[in-house]
């Protein structure tokens, strides 16, 4: 999140305003950085943005890092948990966006409007 929010953080600090939690990086307990970074790395392996991170991707990641069985099990647990939160959030935002679109326009974005089309080629 850091780079994307840096200009807004700088502006708020200069103005002496309180920084909202949404702009701050998450606080992690010591040792959890591995799982958080793994989630971000593995999120790039999705076949579809609405699909969960695959079991095989997590296993291959663990193999590359040479993780033992206990840490590998924890990796699966934490990545799956973070992924569920991410996918639930993404689905909620998509639903809100679709709902807002219907309220704003009252029609599907590809649906033609009821207005008559403009004449073509200058001939009326």
C-alpha positions as CSV (number, residue, x, y, z in Angstrom):
1,X,0.0,0.0,0.0
2,X,2.9,2.4,0.9
3,X,3.8,4.0,-2.5
4,X,0.2,4.4,-3.6
5,X,-0.8,6.3,-0.5
6,X,2.4,8.2,0.1
7,X,1.2,11.5,-1.4
8,X,-2.0,11.5,0.7
9,X,0.0,10.5,3.8
10,X,2.4,13.4,3.2
11,X,-0.4,15.9,2.7
12,X,-2.2,14.8,5.9
13,X,1.0,14.9,7.9
14,X,1.8,18.4,6.6
15,X,-1.7,19.6,7.5
16,X,-1.4,18.0,11.0
17,X,-4.5,15.9,10.4
18,X,-5.2,12.4,11.8
19,X,-4.2,9.6,9.4
20,X,-7.1,7.1,8.8
21,X,-6.3,3.4,9.4
22,X,-7.0,2.5,5.8
23,X,-3.9,4.4,4.8
24,X,-1.6,2.7,7.3
25,X,0.1,-0.6,6.7
26,X,-1.2,-3.5,8.8
27,X,0.6,-4.2,12.1
28,X,2.0,-7.7,12.1
29,X,3.2,-9.8,15.0
30,X,6.9,-10.7,14.8
31,X,7.3,-13.6,12.4
32,X,4.2,-13.2,10.4
33,X,5.9,-11.2,7.7
34,X,6.6,-14.4,5.8
35,X,2.9,-15.2,5.4
36,X,1.9,-11.7,4.6
37,X,4.6,-11.4,1.9
38,X,3.8,-14.9,0.6
39,X,0.1,-13.9,0.2
40,X,1.1,-10.9,-1.9
41,X,3.6,-12.9,-4.0
42,X,1.0,-15.7,-4.5
43,X,-1.8,-13.4,-5.3
44,X,0.0,-12.7,-8.6
45,X,-0.4,-16.4,-9.6
46,X,-4.2,-16.3,-9.8
47,X,-5.7,-17.6,-13.1
48,X,-8.7,-15.4,-12.4
49,X,-9.0,-12.5,-10.0
50,X,-12.1,-14.0,-8.5
51,X,-10.5,-17.4,-8.0
52,X,-8.6,-18.5,-4.9
53,X,-4.9,-19.0,-4.8
54,X,-4.3,-22.6,-5.7
55,X,-3.0,-25.2,-3.3
56,X,-0.2,-26.1,-5.8
57,X,1.0,-22.5,-6.0
58,X,1.3,-22.4,-2.2
59,X,3.2,-25.8,-2.3
60,X,5.6,-24.6,-5.0
61,X,6.2,-21.4,-3.0
62,X,7.0,-23.4,0.1
63,X,9.3,-25.7,-2.0
64,X,11.2,-22.7,-3.3
65,X,11.8,-21.4,0.2
66,X,12.7,-24.8,1.5
67,X,10.0,-24.6,4.3
68,X,9.7,-27.5,6.7
69,X,6.4,-29.3,7.2
70,X,5.2,-27.2,10.2
71,X,5.9,-23.9,8.5
72,X,4.4,-25.2,5.3
73,X,1.2,-26.0,7.1
74,X,1.2,-22.5,8.7
75,X,1.8,-21.0,5.3
76,X,-1.3,-22.8,3.8
77,X,-3.4,-21.7,6.8
78,X,-2.4,-18.0,6.7
79,X,-2.5,-17.6,2.9
80,X,-5.9,-19.3,2.7
81,X,-7.2,-17.0,5.5
82,X,-5.8,-13.8,3.9
83,X,-7.1,-15.0,0.5
84,X,-10.6,-15.5,1.8
85,X,-10.7,-12.0,3.3
86,X,-9.4,-10.6,0.0
87,X,-11.9,-12.5,-2.2
88,X,-14.8,-11.6,0.2
89,X,-13.8,-7.9,0.0
90,X,-13.5,-8.0,-3.8
91,X,-16.9,-9.7,-4.1
92,X,-18.5,-7.1,-1.9
93,X,-16.9,-4.2,-3.9
94,X,-18.1,-5.8,-7.2
95,X,-21.6,-6.2,-5.8
96,X,-21.7,-2.5,-4.6
97,X,-20.3,-1.4,-7.9
98,X,-23.0,-3.3,-9.9
99,X,-25.7,-2.0,-7.5
100,X,-24.5,1.6,-7.8
101,X,-24.4,1.3,-11.6
102,X,-28.0,0.2,-11.7
103,X,-29.1,3.0,-9.4
104,X,-27.1,5.6,-11.4
105,X,-28.1,4.5,-14.9
106,X,-31.1,2.2,-14.4
107,X,-29.8,-0.1,-17.2
108,X,-27.0,-2.4,-18.1
109,X,-23.9,-0.5,-19.4
110,X,-24.2,-2.2,-22.8
111,X,-27.9,-1.7,-23.2
112,X,-28.9,0.9,-25.8
113,X,-30.8,3.9,-24.6
114,X,-34.3,4.6,-25.6
115,X,-33.2,7.8,-27.4
116,X,-33.4,7.8,-31.2
117,X,-30.0,7.4,-32.9
118,X,-28.5,10.4,-34.6
119,X,-28.9,10.5,-38.4
120,X,-25.9,9.3,-40.4
121,X,-24.0,10.8,-43.2
122,X,-25.7,14.2,-43.1
123,X,-28.9,12.9,-44.8
124,X,-32.0,13.3,-42.9
